[in-house]
Amino acid sequence: SGTLSLVAYFNQPAQAMSSGTTFIPSTRIRGRMISGSVPVFTPINGAGVGGVGTAGGSLVLFTYAVCNSNACRRQTRNDALDLQLDLTGLVLPPGTYTGTLNLRAVTY
């Protein structure tokens, strides 16, 4: 038995998205997964879980218990992850901003 979590995270939270030398931090990027543990838009600024994720740049999307029976081990999920930028009060130069959001399942 144990726990399985799906963690979304940025490797460099202060530079989650960039355009040249201009950055959008992960605190300005929000995620939600209505079918998971995050039904409302929440900043991606939490701690990692079970050794996965980055301090200040993670969001646990769902967690559930894992048991040793076949019924528990064989499950399928189809989830939608919604993302939102909160640029309130932030002045950014025009540009194309890119970044990588990592998704990783971890058991612990």
N, C-alpha and C positions, 0 to 999 in steps of 0.2 A: 504494500500500500504506500501511497504518497500523494503528492500534489502535482498537477500539471498547470502551468501558466503560459499564456502567450504574452510576450513583452514586446512593445514597440519602443525603439530608442534611436537616438542620434549619437554617433561616436563623439562629436564635438558639440555639445549643447549650445555654447556661445556662438557657434558658427553653423547652425543647423542648415540654413540656406544662405547662399552667397551669390553676389554678382560682382565680380572683380574683388575689390577690397571692402565692399559693403556687405554686412551680415545681418541676418534675421535670426535671433536666438530661439531656441526651442520653447522658451516661455511664451512666445508669441504664436506658436503653432498649437492648435488644439485638436484633439481627436475624440471621437465617440464611436461606440459600437453598441447599438441599442440592444442587440441580442447577447451582449456580454456583461462585463462588470462596469461599463462606462456609458450609461444611457444619455448623459448630457455632455456637451463639449467641455473638455478638461485639458488644461495646459499639459504639454509633454515635458514635465519638469520634476518628476519624482525619482525615487531611488530604483536601482535595479533589484532583481529578485533571483535568488538561487545562483548568484554569480553571473547572471545575464543582465545586460543593460549598462547604462552609464549614470552615475550619480548626477542628479539635476537635469537629466535628459531622457527619462524613461516614463512609460505609462503601461500599467498592466491592463490588458484588454479583457482577459477572462482568466478565471482560476476554477479548477474543479478537482475533486478527489479521484484518485486512481486506485483501483483495487486489483486483486489478483485473478478475478474470474474473467472468463472470455467476454461476458456481457459488458463489463466495465472497460476492458481494454480495446474493444472494437467499437469506436464511435465515429460518426461523421458529423462535421459542422460546415455550414455555409453561412458566413457572416459578411456583412458590409461594414467597412471602416470608412467613416466620414472624417474629412480633415477640414479645418477652418483656420484662416490667418486672422489674427487680431492685430491690426496695425494702428489701432487707436492712439493718436498722439505721436506716432512715429513718422518722421519725415525721411523718405527714402528717395534716392535718385532713380530715374527711369533705368530699367535694365531687365535682363532675363535672370531670374533668381532660381537656382537649382540646389538640390540637396538630396541626401539619401536617408530614408527612414527604414531602419532595419526591423524586421519581424522575426522573432525567434521563440520557439517553444522550449520550455525548460521543465524538467521534473526534479523534484527535491523532496 
